[in-house]
Amino acid sequence: MKTGRRLAVKVFLIFIAVMAVCTVLSRIADSVLVAQVKTESAGRGRLSYIYEGQGDIVPKKEEKIFLWEGQQVEWSAPKGSEVKKGKCLVRFRKEYLKQEIEKKQSELTQLELQEKGQQISARKPARVSSAEGAYQALLQAKKKLKTAEKQESGAKKAWEAYKKKISDKKKETDQEDDAEQEKQEPDAEEDLLKEQELKEAYLAKKTETEIARDAKSEAQSAYNLAKKEDAAQDKNNADAQAAAKTSAQAAGEQVKDVRKELKLLKEYKKAGGEILADQDCTVLENNIETGIITAGTEYMTIGSSGWKLKGEIGKEDKSKVIEGAQVTVQFDSGKKTEAEIESVEKEESKADENQEEQEEYCWYALLSEESVAEESGTFTWKMEVESEDEYEQVIPLSALREDVEGAYCLIITETEQMLGTQQEAKRVPVTVLEKDGVKAAITSELGKEDRIIVSSEKFVAGGDRVRIKE
């Protein structure tokens, strides 16, 4: 009996020992095979956005100084140079300026003479009308025709009256006897001769009338032609006057332009052939070559009125970087400073490699005089902005996972086993609302007590055993 009891105790002790060894071995296996993870809980909060970029120290005021046209550059202030108020920015050759003034004066004199000549040509020319003489000739022709017609009418009347007289006389004779007729025969011959003379006189006057009528017709035609010629001449003269007047006006405009140019050149001469700085400034850009003859498009860029910070904004960040935001600026020397954004402005569009215009934005902030004295050139900047919305569930970005089924996270679940409590990863689907560089705002069925896996030393999937790292 005692032997059986001792055997049972021995077996039990062996079982306990085996169980202990198995537990130890299980723990050892878990430490090797089961992933150790870190966990956090989802909580209420805001996201933080971090923006950063490059920047330059630029003057508060930039100005382009355009060079005088048609001058030869002798010297210009180099890029980066500090120029005091009243000092020279660009100097031109005085000898070349003197020659240009002389040329312009000669050009002005020639144009003034040309204008005067055109003004004379624009006056109405004096001339005698051709139609006037032709009209006088027509009047004379009409007068002669009238006289001829009158004479013709008189001659015709005289001839017809004499014919009637002879006819009457013949009727009387026919009624008398033969003796009396013989007495009157000589008189009849004389009457016939007289009648013939009157007829010839009439015919002569009629011919003169025809000649006068033709002369009058010719005079009328000559007068009509003279009027047309005068009208054509008047039109030609008017056209010539208008052309001369236009030329005179054009010459006058040229005279005005040259006078302005000459006045400008004399002002250049009065200025000593130098462009001076209106205030203390720094030459930011100068690509002017010494010796060139200027076209009026060349310029140098100067900066004045102090300095400010100019930070470049990425296209995707332009809506987040706003006025009043605080930025941390780190200069090339390593020194850091805080600045408040004064303005956000759109820069001039620039073409990319495909010749498409790209919008660019920059922010500006004041820079203290002490910083200007210590720093120059470029800097880097960084800004952190909290989201306007506060979200109910915010988790670390490392806890967010995605696959073909969508976004999800893993939480820890516990089950009781023979060897103790076993921890497993469980998949929980989530909907991502917004993300920053560290956290993500989500909506899900997660509870406040759920422990979300945020990191793991091994790959973990839903259903895998895990162990919380102590």
C-alpha positions in Angstrom: 0.0 0.0 0.0 2.7 2.4 1.0 4.6 1.3 -2.1 1.6 2.3 -4.4 1.3 5.7 -2.6 5.0 6.4 -3.0 4.7 5.5 -6.7 1.8 7.8 -7.2 3.6 10.7 -5.4 6.7 10.0 -7.5 4.6 10.0 -10.8 2.9 13.2 -9.8 6.2 14.9 -9.0 7.6 13.7 -12.3 4.5 15.1 -14.0 5.0 18.5 -12.3 8.6 18.5 -13.3 7.8 17.7 -16.9 5.1 20.4 -16.9 7.6 22.9 -15.5 10.2 22.0 -18.1 7.5 22.2 -20.9 6.4 25.6 -19.6 10.0 26.8 -19.6 10.6 25.4 -23.0 7.3 27.0 -24.2 8.4 30.3 -22.9 11.7 30.0 -24.5 10.1 29.0 -27.8 7.7 32.0 -27.5 10.6 34.3 -27.0 12.2 33.0 -30.2 9.2 32.3 -32.4 6.5 34.7 -31.3 6.8 38.4 -32.4 7.3 40.9 -29.6 5.2 44.0 -30.2 4.6 47.4 -28.7 1.1 48.8 -28.3 -0.8 52.0 -27.9 -4.5 53.0 -27.7 -6.4 55.2 -30.1 -7.2 58.6 -28.6 -8.8 61.9 -29.3 -6.5 64.6 -30.8 -5.3 66.8 -33.7 -2.9 66.1 -36.5 0.3 68.1 -36.9 1.6 69.0 -40.4 5.2 69.7 -40.9 6.3 71.8 -43.9 9.8 72.6 -44.9 11.9 73.9 -47.7 14.6 76.2 -48.9 14.8 80.0 -48.9 16.9 83.0 -49.6 17.7 86.3 -47.9 16.4 89.0 -50.2 16.1 92.8 -50.1 12.7 94.3 -49.0 12.6 96.3 -52.2 13.9 95.2 -55.6 14.2 97.5 -58.5 15.3 97.2 -62.1 17.5 100.1 -63.4 17.2 100.2 -67.2 20.2 101.7 -69.1 20.0 104.8 -71.3 19.4 103.9 -74.9 22.1 104.3 -77.6 25.0 104.9 -75.2 28.3 103.1 -74.8 28.9 101.5 -71.4 32.3 102.4 -69.8 31.7 100.8 -66.4 29.0 99.4 -64.1 28.9 98.3 -60.5 29.5 94.6 -60.2 27.1 92.1 -58.7 27.1 92.1 -54.9 28.6 95.5 -54.5 27.2 98.0 -52.0 26.5 101.4 -53.5 25.8 104.5 -51.4 23.2 107.1 -52.2 24.4 109.4 -55.0 27.2 107.1 -56.1 27.6 105.7 -59.6 25.8 102.6 -60.7 26.6 102.8 -64.4 29.0 105.2 -66.3 28.9 105.9 -70.0 31.6 107.2 -72.4 31.3 111.0 -72.5 32.9 111.2 -75.9 30.4 108.9 -77.4 27.6 110.9 -75.7 29.0 114.1 -77.2 29.0 112.6 -80.7 25.4 111.4 -80.3 24.3 114.9 -79.3 26.0 116.4 -82.4 24.4 113.8 -84.7 21.0 114.4 -83.2 21.4 118.2 -83.6 22.3 117.8 -87.3 19.3 115.4 -87.7 17.0 118.0 -86.1 18.2 120.8 -88.4 17.5 118.6 -91.5 14.1 117.7 -90.3 13.2 121.3 -89.5 14.1 122.3 -93.1 12.1 119.4 -94.4 9.1 120.4 -92.4 9.4 124.0 -93.6 9.6 122.8 -97.3 6.5 120.6 -96.8 4.6 123.5 -95.2 5.3 125.7 -98.3 4.2 122.9 -100.6 1.0 122.6 -98.6 0.0 126.1 -99.5 -2.6 126.7 -102.3 -0.9 127.5 -105.6 -1.8 130.7 -107.5 -2.9 130.1 -111.1 -5.1 131.6 -113.9 -8.2 129.5 -114.7 -8.2 128.1 -118.2 -12.0 128.2 -118.2 -12.0 131.9 -117.6 -10.4 132.6 -121.0 -12.5 130.0 -122.7 -15.6 131.6 -121.3 -14.7 135.0 -122.7 -14.1 133.4 -126.1 -17.6 131.8 -125.8 -19.2 135.1 -125.0 -17.5 136.7 -128.1 -18.7 133.7 -130.2 -22.2 134.1 -128.9 -22.1 137.8 -129.7 -20.9 137.3 -133.2 -23.5 134.6 -133.8 -26.2 136.9 -132.6 -25.0 139.7 -134.9 -24.7 137.2 -137.8 -28.2 135.9 -137.2 -29.5 139.5 -137.1 -27.8 140.4 -140.3 -29.0 137.2 -141.9 -32.6 137.9 -140.8 -32.3 141.5 -142.2 -30.8 140.3 -145.5 -33.6 137.6 -145.8 -36.3 140.2 -145.1 -34.8 142.6 -147.7 -34.6 139.8 -150.3 -38.1 138.5 -149.6 -39.6 142.1 -149.6 -38.0 142.8 -152.9 -39.2 139.5 -154.4 -42.7 140.5 -153.2 -42.3 143.9 -154.8 -41.3 142.3 -158.1 -44.2 139.9 -157.9 -46.7 142.7 -157.3 -45.2 144.7 -160.1 -45.5 141.7 -162.5 -49.2 141.3 -161.6 -49.8 145.0 -162.5 -47.9 144.6 -165.7 -49.9 141.6 -166.8 -53.0 143.7 -166.6 -51.6 146.5 -168.8 -51.4 146.5 -172.6 -48.4 145.4 -174.7 -47.1 148.9 -175.4 -46.9 149.6 -171.7 -45.2 146.2 -171.0 -42.5 146.9 -173.5 -41.7 150.2 -171.7 -41.4 148.3 -168.4 -39.2 145.4 -169.6 -35.9 147.3 -168.9 -37.1 147.9 -165.4 -37.9 144.3 -165.0 -34.3 143.3 -165.9 -33.0 145.7 -163.3 -35.4 144.3 -160.7 -34.2 140.8 -161.4 -30.6 141.9 -161.0 -31.4 143.7 -157.8 -33.3 140.7 -156.5 -30.3 138.4 -157.4 -28.0 140.7 -155.5 -30.3 140.7 -152.4 -30.5 136.9 -152.6 -26.7 136.5 -152.8 -26.4 139.0 -149.9 -28.8 136.9 -147.9 -27.0 133.6 -148.7 -23.7 135.2 -147.7 -25.1 136.3 -144.4 -26.6 132.8 -143.9 -23.1 131.3 -144.5 -21.6 133.8 -142.0 -24.3 132.7 -139.5 -23.4 129.0 -140.0 -19.7 129.9 -139.5 -20.6 131.9 -136.4 -22.7 129.1 -135.1 -19.9 126.6 -135.6 -17.5 129.0 -133.9 -19.9 129.3 -131.0 -20.2 125.5 -130.7 -16.4 125.1 -130.8 -16.1 127.8 -128.1 -18.7 126.0 -126.0 -16.8 122.8 -126.3 -13.6 124.5 -125.5 -15.2 126.1 -122.4 -16.6 122.8 -121.2 -13.2 121.1 -121.7 -11.5 124.0 -119.9 -13.8 123.6 -116.9 -13.0 119.9 -116.7 -9.3 120.6 -116.9 -9.6 123.2 -114.2 -11.6 120.7 -112.0 -8.9 118.1 -112.6 -6.2 120.5 -111.9 -7.9 121.7 -108.7 -8.2 118.1 -107.6 -4.6 117.4 -108.3 -3.6 120.5 -106.5 -5.8 119.6 -103.5 -4.3 116.1 -103.4 -0.8 117.5 -103.7 -1.7 120.0 -100.9 -3.1 117.2 -98.7 0.0 115.0 -99.3 2.3 117.9 -98.6 0.2 118.7 -95.4 0.5 115.1 -94.3 4.2 115.1 -95.0 4.6 118.3 -93.1 2.7 116.8 -90.1 4.9 113.7 -90.2 8.0 115.8 -90.4 6.6 117.9 -87.5 6.2 114.7 -85.4 9.7 113.6 -86.3 11.0 117.0 -85.3 9.2 116.7 -81.9 10.6 113.2 -81.4 14.2 114.2 -82.2 13.8 117.3 -80.0 12.8 115.0 -77.1 15.7 112.7 -77.8 18.1 115.6 -78.0 16.7 117.0 -74.8 17.2 113.6 -73.1 20.8 113.4 -74.4 21.5 116.8 -73.0 20.1 115.7 -69.7 22.5 112.7 -69.8 25.3 115.1 -70.4 24.1 117.3 -67.6 24.1 114.2 -65.3 27.8 113.7 -66.2 27.0 110.5 -68.2 26.3 108.5 -65.1 23.3 106.7 -63.6 23.4 107.3 -59.8 21.8 105.5 -56.9 18.8 107.2 -55.4 19.5 105.5 -52.1 21.9 103.0 -50.4 21.5 99.7 -52.3 23.1 96.4 -53.2 23.6 95.2 -56.8 21.7 91.9 -57.0 22.1 91.3 -60.7 24.3 92.8 -63.4 24.9 91.1 -66.8 25.9 94.4 -68.5 29.0 94.1 -70.7 31.5 96.9 -70.8 31.8 98.5 -74.2 28.3 97.6 -75.5 26.1 100.1 -77.3 22.8 99.9 -75.3 19.4 99.2 -76.8 17.5 100.5 -73.8 16.5 96.9 -72.7 19.6 96.3 -70.6 19.2 96.6 -66.8 20.7 95.9 -63.5 18.7 94.8 -60.4 19.3 96.5 -57.1 18.0 95.9 -53.6 17.3 98.4 -50.9 15.3 99.3 -47.8 16.7 96.4 -45.7 16.4 92.6 -46.0 13.7 89.9 -45.5 13.4 86.1 -45.6 11.9 84.5 -48.7 10.9 80.8 -48.4 9.9 78.6 -51.2 6.5 76.8 -50.8 5.8 73.4 -52.4 2.8 73.3 -54.8 1.0 70.8 -52.5 1.6 72.9 -49.4 0.5 76.4 -50.6 -2.9 76.1 -48.9 -1.4 75.2 -45.5 1.3 77.9 -45.2 -0.5 81.1 -44.2 0.2 84.6 -42.9 1.0 84.8 -39.2 2.4 81.2 -38.9 5.7 80.7 -37.1 8.6 79.2 -38.9 12.0 77.9 -37.7 14.8 79.2 -39.9 18.3 77.6 -40.0 21.0 79.6 -41.8 24.0 78.1 -43.6 26.1 79.0 -40.5 23.9 76.6 -38.4 22.3 79.4 -36.4 18.5 79.1 -35.9 15.9 81.8 -35.5 12.1 82.1 -35.3 10.2 84.2 -37.8 6.6 85.1 -38.4 5.2 84.9 -41.9 4.1 88.4 -43.1 2.7 87.5 -46.5 2.3 84.6 -49.0 2.7 85.7 -52.6 2.4 84.1 -56.0 5.7 84.3 -58.0 6.0 85.0 -61.7 5.2 81.8 -63.6 8.1 79.9 -65.0 8.2 77.4 -67.8 9.3 73.8 -67.1 11.1 71.4 -69.5 7.9 70.9 -71.4 7.5 74.7 -71.8 4.4 74.6 -69.5 4.0 77.4 -67.0 4.3 76.3 -63.4 2.7 78.3 -60.5 5.2 79.0 -57.7 4.5 80.5 -54.2 6.8 82.0 -51.6 6.4 83.3 -48.1 8.1 86.5 -46.7 9.1 87.4 -43.2 11.2 90.2 -41.7 14.8 89.7 -40.9 16.5 91.6 -38.0 19.5 93.8 -38.7 21.6 91.6 -36.4 20.8 88.5 -38.5 21.6 90.4 -41.7 25.0 91.3 -40.4 25.7 87.7 -39.4 24.0 85.7 -42.2 23.7 85.8 -46.0 22.7 83.6 -48.8 20.3 80.6 -48.4 18.6 78.9 -45.5 16.3 76.0 -44.7 13.0 76.4 -42.9 10.5 74.2 -41.0 7.0 74.8 -39.8 4.6 72.7 -37.7 0.9 73.4 -38.0 -1.9 71.7 -36.0 -5.1 70.7 -37.9 -8.1 72.8 -37.4 -10.3 69.7 -36.7 -10.0 67.6 -33.5 -10.5 63.9 -34.3 -12.1 61.2 -32.1 -9.6 58.5 -33.0 -5.9 59.2 -33.7 -3.4 56.4 -34.0 0.3 56.4 -34.8 1.0 56.2 -38.5 3.1 53.0 -37.9 0.0 51.2 -36.7 -1.8 51.9 -40.0 -1.6 49.0 -42.5 -3.0 48.6 -46.0 -3.6 45.8 -48.4 -5.9 44.9 -51.3 -8.9 44.8 -48.9 -8.2 48.3 -47.6 -6.8 50.0 -44.5 -6.7 48.2 -41.1 -4.8 47.9 -37.9 -4.0 45.0 -35.5 -5.1 44.8 -31.9 -4.2 42.3 -29.1 -6.7 39.7 -28.1 -6.2 37.2 -25.3 -7.3 33.6 -24.9 -6.8 31.2 -22.0 -4.8 28.0 -22.8 -3.6 25.1 -20.8 -0.2 26.6 -20.5 -1.6 30.1 -19.7 -2.9 33.2 -21.4 -2.2 33.4 -25.2 -2.0 36.7 -27.1 -2.9 37.0 -30.7 -3.2 39.8 -33.4 -6.6 40.6 -34.6 -7.4 42.6 -37.8 -9.7 45.6 -37.4 -10.8 47.6 -40.5 -10.4 51.4 -40.4 -11.3 54.4 -42.6 -8.5 56.9 -42.9 -9.7 60.6 -42.7 -6.4 62.4 -42.7 -2.7 61.8 -42.2 0.3 63.8 -41.2 3.9 62.6 -41.1 3.4 60.8 -37.7 -0.2 60.1 -37.1 -3.5 59.2 -38.8 -7.0 60.2 -38.0 -9.4 57.3 -38.5 -12.9 56.1 -37.9 -13.4 52.4 -36.7 -14.9 50.1 -34.2 -11.9 50.3 -31.9 -12.6 50.7 -28.2 -10.7 52.9 -25.8 -9.2 49.9 -24.1 -8.1 48.2 -27.3 -4.3 47.8 -27.5 -3.2 48.6 -31.1 0.1 47.2 -32.4 2.3 50.1 -33.3 5.6 48.2 -33.9 6.9 44.7 -34.1 10.3 43.1 -34.4 8.8 40.6 -36.9 6.1 40.7 -39.5 2.7 40.1 -37.9 -0.6 39.3 -39.6 -4.1 38.8 -38.2 -4.3 35.6 -36.2 -0.6 35.4 -35.4 0.6 34.9 -31.9 2.3 37.9 -30.4 3.8 38.9 -27.1 3.8 42.4 -25.7 7.3 43.7 -25.2 8.0 44.6 -21.6 
